[in-house]
Amino acid sequence: MDQRAKRVAIVGAGTTGLAACKHLLARGFRPVVFEAGESVGGLWTRTLASTRLQTPAVAYRYSDFPWPDSADVFPHHDQVVDYLAAYARRFGVDECVRFRSTVVAAEYVGSEPEDAADGWERWAGNGEAFGDGTGVWRLTVRQHGVETSQVHEFDFLILCMGRFGGVPNIPAFPPDGGPEAFGGRVLHSMDLSDMADADAAALVKGKRVAVVGASKTAFEIAAECAEANGAGLPCTMVCRNPQWLLHGTNVWGTVNIAYLYMNRFAELMVPRPGSGAASRILAALLAPLAWAISAATGAYYRREIPMREHGMVPGHGFARCVSSCLISMLPDGFYDRVKEGSVVFQRSKSFSFCEDGLQVLDGAGSGNKRRVVPADVVILATGFRGDQKLRDMFVSPRVKDIIAAMPLYRECVHPRVAQMAVLGYAEGLNNIYASEMAAKWVARLLDGGFRLPSVRRMEESCAEWGRYYEQRSGGGGDGQSAWRPCIGAVNLWYNDELCRDMGCEHRRKKGFLAEWFQPYGAVDYANIL
């Protein structure tokens, strides 16, 4: 049977799902895309009013689809949605999407018992996308407004749900110190983003607002509250570990940080997973240079941004934020708001609720006294449980247990879960760039362009990447796994592995200097289809 006649399902019509569908269409498949929302764009359709891209438009793009000339340098969220919708129309992706359709359960049904995968020598038994052709994924889909669910069967399943959204990460609280002790309103940033802009603005207008967290989202919420209430009702940001939020991407006014961290020479300073002993030795020899670049970059931003003055200097070096995918951009004029008193920082190692607001440790050091941060509204910008979101998709307890227990092979497939790929789960400094490459890899796998190696080799590779994540990017936060899948500091090496699998040339630049010192981006891979 022609592989292109196989039934393929994609869950999610965000940036990754659109790329996956586009590249499958280009290879003759006719996938079905299930999207819970009413339009393409994923999380970009559910954001705060002020949300903008954290990456310049020239970098945040699909390889073969440029932005219109009218786009801002850092496009507003509605411009991003328009760009994604135009991409979907251009390549016929929108015709494959079933909107308002939520996949509530996925179950693999095969001719062999479920634990047969434990004895595989090759993925799915033969290293090919569709295995022996006898197994299917059975999806339960709930269409909004329809009482009864529908069940569909597919030969391959691609999950493109991302790590953000769906399941909020709620901190653990001491007894009697949870939200129930608070007399005001508590909500997660996800709930705020789901509101209409006018409703979100009305929620914070004239209120004492406390925002918990130090992420980009926390800063955006605080900026919107400051805009609404000014210094008369300042927004209090309660945070434990400040992150690097930048006012621009040029260091010393002239050098873009991409030249420091997103080229081949920069990656020589990182012990790349699976690259062998020579790479580790070279990275060790270059460690002083890597430290100097990180120190100089950090010093520049500490000088240009008044983070030290307000006690918001991150406790980790700049290189760590690159390898953890934690680089973000400050909202415009944010520290002007701090200076005028519209935003107040409160460092605290822990917090709990009380009737009048939040109880915090007054400061970041030891031995500090507790004090109350008065609040009418508390917004938890504490991230998401991407691992739980992924597990909740599956019926099988076995798949629930193993799917997020270690990194995926090539950040796409689990060595012992057949006929399924997960795209967009690993983060990059530019997520659309990283996920499009993975989409190309999966499309070629489904089209029979290559076979996967032995399960043993796949698991060895997953373990190598897992050790890298633990050492370089750390955990995902309280209550989450010990590793955070971020390819930010090794994105080129990751792309090299995908290219070698696909039989493509991995060196994409012309000339020695360009190859080693110019930043790489999506456009460099445009002719890989």
C-alpha positions as CSV (number, residue, x, y, z in Angstrom):
1,M,0.0,0.0,0.0
2,D,1.3,3.5,-0.8
3,Q,2.4,5.1,2.4
4,R,0.8,8.4,1.3
5,A,-2.6,6.7,1.6
6,K,-2.0,6.2,5.3
7,R,-4.1,8.2,7.7
8,V,-2.2,10.8,9.7
9,A,-3.6,12.9,12.5
10,I,-2.1,16.1,13.9
11,V,-3.3,17.5,17.2
12,G,-2.9,21.3,17.3
13,A,-2.9,24.0,14.7
14,G,-0.2,26.3,16.3
15,T,3.1,27.1,14.7
16,T,4.3,23.4,14.9
17,G,1.1,21.8,13.8
18,L,0.9,24.1,10.7
19,A,4.5,23.2,9.7
20,A,3.9,19.5,10.2
21,C,0.8,19.6,8.0
22,K,2.4,21.7,5.3
23,H,5.4,19.3,4.9
24,L,3.2,16.3,4.9
25,L,1.0,17.8,2.2
26,A,4.1,18.5,0.2
27,R,4.9,14.8,0.3
28,G,1.4,13.7,-0.8
29,F,-0.2,12.9,2.5
30,R,-3.6,14.3,3.5
31,P,-3.4,14.7,7.2
32,V,-6.3,15.7,9.5
33,V,-5.5,18.5,12.0
34,F,-7.6,18.7,15.2
35,E,-7.7,22.1,16.7
36,A,-9.6,23.0,19.9
37,G,-9.8,26.7,19.0
38,E,-11.7,28.5,16.3
39,S,-8.7,29.5,14.2
40,V,-5.1,28.6,13.6
41,G,-2.4,30.1,15.7
42,G,-2.5,28.1,18.9
43,L,-1.4,30.1,22.0
44,W,-1.0,33.2,19.8
45,T,-4.8,33.4,19.7
46,R,-5.0,33.5,23.5
47,T,-2.5,36.0,24.8
48,L,-2.4,39.2,26.9
49,A,-3.3,42.4,25.0
50,S,0.3,43.6,25.1
51,T,2.1,40.4,24.0
52,R,4.6,40.7,21.3
53,L,7.2,38.4,19.7
54,Q,10.3,37.9,21.8
55,T,12.3,37.3,18.6
56,P,12.6,39.8,15.7
57,A,10.3,38.9,12.8
58,V,13.3,38.4,10.4
59,A,14.3,35.4,12.6
60,Y,10.9,34.2,13.8
61,R,9.6,32.8,10.5
62,Y,9.1,29.7,8.4
63,S,12.0,29.0,6.1
64,D,10.0,29.5,2.9
65,F,7.4,32.1,4.0
66,P,8.7,35.7,4.8
67,W,6.8,38.2,6.8
68,P,5.0,41.1,4.9
69,D,7.0,44.3,4.7
70,S,4.4,46.0,7.0
71,A,5.3,43.8,10.0
72,D,6.8,45.4,13.1
73,V,10.4,44.4,14.1
74,F,8.8,42.6,17.1
75,P,5.3,41.9,15.8
76,H,2.3,42.2,18.0
77,H,0.4,39.0,18.8
78,D,-2.4,39.8,16.3
79,Q,0.2,40.2,13.5
80,V,1.6,36.8,14.4
81,V,-1.8,35.3,14.1
82,D,-2.3,36.9,10.7
83,Y,1.1,35.6,9.6
84,L,0.3,32.1,10.7
85,A,-3.1,32.3,9.0
86,A,-1.5,33.5,5.8
87,Y,0.9,30.5,5.9
88,A,-2.0,28.1,6.4
89,R,-3.8,29.5,3.4
90,R,-0.7,29.7,1.2
91,F,0.0,26.0,1.6
92,G,-3.5,24.6,1.9
93,V,-3.2,23.7,5.5
94,D,-6.4,25.4,6.5
95,E,-8.4,23.0,4.4
96,C,-7.1,20.1,6.6
97,V,-8.1,21.6,10.0
98,R,-11.1,20.6,12.0
99,F,-11.7,23.5,14.3
100,R,-13.5,23.4,17.7
101,S,-12.4,19.8,18.0
102,T,-10.6,18.7,21.2
103,V,-8.8,15.3,21.3
104,V,-9.6,14.1,24.8
105,A,-8.0,10.6,24.6
106,A,-5.5,8.7,22.5
107,E,-5.1,4.9,22.6
108,Y,-2.8,2.7,20.5
109,V,-4.5,-0.5,19.3
110,G,-2.2,-3.2,17.8
111,S,-2.1,-6.9,17.1
112,E,0.5,-7.5,19.8
113,P,0.2,-6.9,23.6
114,E,1.2,-3.5,24.7
115,D,4.4,-4.7,26.5
116,A,5.7,-6.2,23.3
117,A,7.4,-2.9,22.7
118,D,9.8,-3.7,25.6
119,G,11.3,-6.4,23.4
120,W,11.8,-4.3,20.2
121,E,15.1,-4.3,18.5
122,R,13.9,-1.6,16.1
123,W,11.3,1.1,16.6
124,A,7.8,-0.2,15.8
125,G,9.4,-3.5,15.1
126,N,11.1,-2.5,11.8
127,G,12.3,1.1,12.3
128,E,9.7,2.5,9.9
129,A,7.0,5.0,10.6
130,F,4.0,2.7,10.2
131,G,5.5,-0.4,11.6
132,D,4.0,-3.6,10.2
133,G,0.8,-1.7,9.3
134,T,-1.5,-3.5,11.8
135,G,-1.6,-0.9,14.6
136,V,-3.7,2.2,14.7
137,W,-4.1,5.2,17.0
138,R,-7.7,5.5,18.2
139,L,-8.6,9.2,19.0
140,T,-11.6,10.3,21.0
141,V,-12.6,13.7,19.8
142,R,-15.1,16.1,21.4
143,Q,-16.5,18.7,19.1
144,H,-17.6,21.9,20.8
145,G,-21.4,22.1,21.0
146,V,-21.9,18.4,20.3
147,E,-22.9,16.2,23.2
148,T,-21.5,12.9,21.9
149,S,-17.8,12.3,21.2
150,Q,-16.5,10.8,18.0
151,V,-13.9,8.1,17.6
152,H,-11.4,8.1,14.7
153,E,-8.6,5.8,13.8
154,F,-5.3,6.8,12.3
155,D,-2.1,5.1,11.2
156,F,0.2,7.8,12.6
157,L,-0.3,10.4,15.3
158,I,1.6,13.7,15.6
159,L,1.1,15.7,18.8
160,C,1.8,19.4,18.4
161,M,0.5,20.7,21.7
162,G,3.7,22.4,23.0
163,R,4.7,22.8,26.6
164,F,2.7,25.9,27.4
165,G,-0.9,26.1,28.2
166,G,-3.4,23.5,29.1
167,V,-2.2,22.5,32.6
168,P,-1.1,25.3,34.9
169,N,1.7,24.8,37.3
170,I,0.3,25.6,40.7
171,P,2.8,25.9,43.6
172,A,2.4,23.8,46.7
173,F,1.2,25.7,49.8
174,P,1.4,25.1,53.5
175,P,-1.7,24.0,55.4
176,D,-4.2,26.9,55.6
177,G,-2.0,28.9,53.4
178,G,-3.5,28.2,50.0
179,P,-5.8,30.3,47.9
180,E,-8.8,29.4,50.1
181,A,-7.4,31.6,52.8
182,F,-7.5,34.6,50.6
183,G,-10.4,37.0,50.6
184,G,-9.8,38.2,47.0
185,R,-9.5,36.5,43.6
186,V,-6.8,34.1,42.5
187,L,-6.2,33.1,38.9
188,H,-3.4,31.7,36.8
189,S,-1.9,33.7,33.9
190,M,-3.5,31.1,31.5
191,D,-7.0,32.2,32.8
192,L,-6.1,35.8,32.3
193,S,-4.9,35.2,28.7
194,D,-8.1,33.3,27.9
195,M,-10.2,36.4,28.7
196,A,-11.2,39.0,26.2
197,D,-8.9,42.0,26.4
198,A,-11.6,44.3,27.9
199,D,-12.5,41.7,30.6
200,A,-8.8,41.3,31.5
201,A,-8.4,45.1,31.8
202,A,-11.5,45.4,33.9
203,L,-10.3,42.7,36.3
204,V,-7.2,44.6,37.3
205,K,-8.5,48.2,37.0
206,G,-8.6,49.9,40.4
207,K,-7.3,46.8,42.1
208,R,-4.3,46.0,44.2
209,V,-2.7,43.3,42.1
210,A,0.1,40.9,43.0
211,V,1.8,38.9,40.3
212,V,3.8,35.8,41.3
213,G,6.6,34.8,39.0
214,A,9.6,36.2,37.2
215,S,8.9,35.1,33.6
216,K,8.2,37.1,30.5
217,T,4.5,36.7,31.2
218,A,4.8,38.0,34.7
219,F,6.5,41.1,33.5
220,E,3.8,41.6,30.8
221,I,1.0,41.3,33.3
222,A,2.7,43.7,35.7
223,A,3.2,46.2,32.8
224,E,-0.5,46.1,31.9
225,C,-1.5,46.6,35.6
226,A,0.9,49.5,35.8
227,E,-0.7,51.0,32.7
228,A,-4.1,50.6,34.2
229,N,-3.5,51.8,37.8
230,G,-0.3,53.8,37.8
231,A,1.6,54.6,41.0
232,G,-1.6,55.0,43.0
233,L,-2.2,51.3,43.1
234,P,1.2,49.8,42.2
235,C,1.4,46.2,41.0
236,T,3.7,44.0,43.3
237,M,5.8,41.4,41.6
238,V,6.6,38.5,44.0
239,C,9.5,36.5,42.6
240,R,12.2,34.1,43.9
241,N,14.7,33.8,41.1
242,P,14.9,36.7,38.7
243,Q,15.5,35.9,35.0
244,W,17.3,37.7,32.3
245,L,14.9,40.0,30.5
246,L,16.6,42.2,27.9
247,H,15.8,45.6,26.5
248,G,17.4,44.7,23.1
249,T,19.3,42.0,21.3
250,N,22.4,44.1,20.5
251,V,25.3,44.0,22.9
252,W,27.6,47.0,23.2
253,G,25.2,48.6,20.8
254,T,26.5,46.8,17.7
255,V,26.9,43.0,18.2
256,N,23.7,41.0,18.0
257,I,23.7,38.2,20.6
258,A,23.1,35.7,17.8
259,Y,26.7,36.2,16.8
260,L,27.7,35.2,20.3
261,Y,25.5,32.2,20.8
262,M,23.8,31.0,17.5
263,N,26.7,30.1,15.2
264,R,29.0,27.1,14.8
265,F,31.9,28.6,16.6
266,A,29.7,29.3,19.7
267,E,28.6,25.7,19.8
268,L,32.2,24.5,19.9
269,M,32.2,25.9,23.5
270,V,29.4,23.6,24.5
271,P,29.8,19.8,25.1
272,R,27.2,18.7,22.5
273,P,25.3,15.5,23.4
274,G,26.4,12.6,21.3
275,S,29.4,14.4,19.7
276,G,32.1,12.3,21.4
277,A,35.1,12.8,23.6
278,A,36.8,15.3,21.2
279,S,33.9,17.7,21.5
280,R,34.0,17.5,25.3
281,I,37.7,18.2,25.3
282,L,37.4,21.1,22.9
283,A,34.6,22.6,25.0
284,A,36.7,22.3,28.1
285,L,39.6,24.1,26.4
286,L,37.3,26.8,25.2
287,A,35.6,27.1,28.6
288,P,37.5,30.3,29.6
289,L,36.4,32.0,26.4
290,A,32.8,30.9,27.0
291,W,32.9,32.3,30.5
292,A,34.4,35.6,29.3
293,I,31.6,36.0,26.7
294,S,28.9,35.2,29.2
295,A,30.4,37.5,31.8
296,A,30.9,40.4,29.3
297,T,27.3,40.0,28.0
298,G,25.9,39.8,31.5
299,A,27.9,42.9,32.6
300,Y,26.6,44.9,29.6
301,Y,22.9,44.1,30.4
302,R,23.4,44.8,34.1
303,R,24.9,48.2,33.2
304,E,22.1,49.1,30.7
305,I,19.2,47.8,32.7
306,P,18.7,48.9,36.3
307,M,18.2,45.4,37.6
308,R,20.9,45.7,40.3
309,E,19.2,48.9,41.7
310,H,16.0,47.0,42.2
311,G,17.4,43.7,43.4
312,M,16.6,41.8,40.2
313,V,20.0,40.5,39.1
314,P,19.7,36.9,38.1
315,G,21.6,34.3,40.1
316,H,22.9,32.5,37.0
317,G,25.2,33.6,34.2
318,F,24.0,34.8,30.8
319,A,25.1,31.5,29.1
320,R,22.8,29.6,31.4
321,C,19.8,31.5,30.3
322,V,20.7,30.7,26.7
323,S,21.0,26.9,27.4
324,S,17.8,27.1,29.5
325,C,15.8,29.0,26.8
326,L,15.0,31.7,29.3
327,I,15.9,34.8,27.2
328,S,13.0,37.2,27.1
329,M,12.4,40.8,26.1
330,L,11.3,43.5,28.6
331,P,8.0,45.2,27.9
332,D,8.6,48.7,26.5
333,G,9.5,51.2,29.2
334,F,9.1,48.6,32.0
335,Y,11.8,50.1,34.3
336,D,10.3,53.5,33.8
337,R,7.2,52.1,35.4
338,V,9.3,50.7,38.2
339,K,11.0,54.1,38.7
340,E,7.7,56.0,38.9
341,G,6.4,53.5,41.5
342,S,3.8,51.7,39.3
343,V,5.6,48.4,39.8
344,V,7.2,47.2,43.0
345,F,9.4,44.1,43.3
346,Q,9.2,41.8,46.2
347,R,11.9,39.1,46.4
348,S,10.9,36.0,48.4
349,K,11.9,32.4,48.6
350,S,8.4,31.3,49.4
351,F,4.9,32.7,49.7
352,S,1.5,31.8,51.0
353,F,-2.0,33.3,51.1
354,C,-3.7,35.1,53.9
355,E,-7.0,37.0,54.2
356,D,-5.5,40.3,53.0
357,G,-3.1,39.1,50.3
358,L,0.2,37.2,50.3
359,Q,2.6,36.4,53.1
360,V,6.2,36.6,51.9
361,L,9.7,36.6,53.3
362,D,10.8,40.2,53.2
363,G,13.9,39.8,51.0
364,A,15.9,37.0,49.4
365,G,18.3,36.2,52.2
366,S,18.0,33.9,55.2
367,G,16.5,35.0,58.5
368,N,14.1,37.5,57.0
369,K,10.8,38.3,58.6
370,R,7.4,37.6,57.0
371,R,5.3,40.4,55.8
372,V,2.0,40.8,54.1
373,V,1.7,42.1,50.5
374,P,-1.9,43.5,50.4
375,A,-3.8,42.4,47.3
376,D,-7.3,42.2,45.9
377,V,-6.2,40.1,42.9
378,V,-3.3,37.5,42.8
379,I,-2.2,36.3,39.4
380,L,0.1,33.2,39.3
381,A,2.5,33.5,36.4
382,T,4.1,30.3,37.5
383,G,4.3,28.4,34.2
384,F,2.8,25.2,33.0
385,R,3.0,21.5,33.5
386,G,3.9,20.5,30.0
387,D,4.8,17.0,31.1
388,Q,1.4,16.5,32.6
389,K,-0.4,17.9,29.6
390,L,1.4,15.3,27.5
391,R,0.6,12.4,29.8
392,D,-3.1,13.4,30.1
393,M,-3.5,12.7,26.4
394,F,-3.1,9.0,26.7
395,V,-5.4,6.2,27.9
396,S,-2.6,3.7,28.5
397,P,-0.9,3.8,32.0
398,R,2.3,2.5,30.4
399,V,2.4,5.4,27.9
400,K,1.6,7.9,30.6
401,D,4.5,6.6,32.6
402,I,7.2,6.7,29.9
403,I,6.2,9.4,27.5
404,A,7.8,12.3,29.5
405,A,10.2,10.3,31.6
406,M,13.2,11.0,29.3
407,P,13.9,13.2,26.2
408,L,12.5,11.9,23.0
409,Y,14.7,10.7,20.2
410,R,15.6,13.6,18.0
411,E,13.0,15.4,20.2
412,C,10.4,13.8,18.0
413,V,9.7,10.1,18.9
414,H,9.8,7.8,21.9
415,P,11.8,4.7,21.3
416,R,9.1,2.4,22.6
417,V,5.9,4.1,21.5
418,A,5.0,3.2,18.0
419,Q,3.6,5.3,15.1
420,M,3.6,8.6,17.0
421,A,5.7,11.8,17.1
422,V,5.6,14.7,19.5
423,L,6.7,18.0,18.0
424,G,7.3,21.3,19.7
425,Y,7.8,19.8,23.2
426,A,11.5,20.8,23.3
427,E,12.2,24.5,23.4
428,G,14.6,26.6,21.4
429,L,15.6,30.3,21.4
430,N,13.4,30.5,18.3
431,N,10.7,27.9,18.6
432,I,9.3,28.2,15.1
433,Y,12.8,27.6,13.7
434,A,13.3,24.5,15.8
435,S,9.9,23.0,15.3
436,E,9.9,23.4,11.5
437,M,13.1,21.4,11.2
438,A,11.5,18.6,13.3
439,A,8.4,18.7,11.1
440,K,10.6,18.2,8.0
441,W,12.3,15.3,9.7
442,V,9.0,13.6,10.6
443,A,7.6,14.2,7.1
444,R,10.6,12.4,5.6
445,L,10.3,9.6,8.1
446,L,6.6,9.0,7.2
447,D,7.5,9.1,3.5
448,G,10.1,6.3,3.9
449,G,13.1,8.6,3.4
450,F,15.0,6.9,6.2
451,R,14.7,4.2,8.9
452,L,15.3,4.8,12.5
453,P,18.3,3.0,14.2
454,S,18.0,0.3,16.8
455,V,16.0,1.0,19.9
456,R,19.2,0.6,21.9
457,R,20.9,3.3,20.0
458,M,17.9,5.6,20.2
459,E,17.7,5.1,24.0
460,E,21.5,5.8,24.3
461,S,21.0,9.1,22.4
462,C,18.0,10.0,24.6
463,A,20.1,9.4,27.7
464,E,22.9,11.6,26.4
465,W,20.5,14.4,25.7
466,G,19.0,13.9,29.1
467,R,22.3,14.3,30.8
468,Y,23.0,17.4,28.8
469,Y,19.6,19.0,29.9
470,E,20.2,18.2,33.5
471,Q,23.7,19.8,33.4
472,R,22.9,22.7,31.2
473,S,19.3,23.7,31.4
474,G,18.1,22.4,34.7
475,G,14.6,21.5,35.8
476,G,11.3,22.8,34.6
477,G,10.3,24.2,38.0
478,D,8.7,23.2,41.2
479,G,7.0,19.8,41.0
480,Q,8.3,19.2,37.5
481,S,11.0,17.0,36.0
482,A,14.7,17.4,36.8
483,W,15.5,18.3,33.1
484,R,14.1,21.0,30.9
485,P,14.2,20.1,27.1
486,C,16.0,23.2,25.7
487,I,18.2,23.0,22.6
488,G,19.0,26.7,22.6
489,A,22.7,26.4,23.0
490,V,23.0,23.5,20.6
491,N,20.4,24.2,18.0
492,L,22.8,23.9,15.2
493,W,24.1,20.5,16.4
494,Y,20.5,19.3,16.7
495,N,19.8,20.4,13.1
496,D,23.0,18.7,12.0
497,E,21.7,15.4,13.4
498,L,18.4,15.8,11.7
499,C,20.1,16.7,8.4
500,R,22.3,13.6,8.6
501,D,19.3,11.4,9.2
502,M,17.5,12.9,6.2
503,G,20.6,12.6,4.0
504,C,21.0,16.4,3.6
505,E,24.1,18.5,3.8
506,H,24.3,20.0,7.2
507,R,26.7,22.8,6.4
508,R,24.4,25.4,4.8
509,K,26.5,28.6,4.4
510,K,28.9,29.6,1.6
511,G,32.5,30.2,2.7
512,F,34.5,29.3,5.8
513,L,33.9,32.5,7.8
514,A,30.1,32.5,7.1
515,E,29.8,28.8,8.0
516,W,31.6,29.2,11.4
517,F,30.7,32.8,12.5
518,Q,27.4,33.9,11.0
519,P,24.2,33.0,12.9
520,Y,22.1,30.3,11.5
521,G,18.3,30.6,11.0
522,A,15.3,29.0,9.3
523,V,16.2,30.5,5.9
524,D,19.4,28.5,5.8
525,Y,17.3,25.3,5.6
526,A,14.7,26.6,3.1
527,N,15.6,24.1,0.3
528,I,15.1,21.1,2.6
529,L,11.6,20.1,1.8
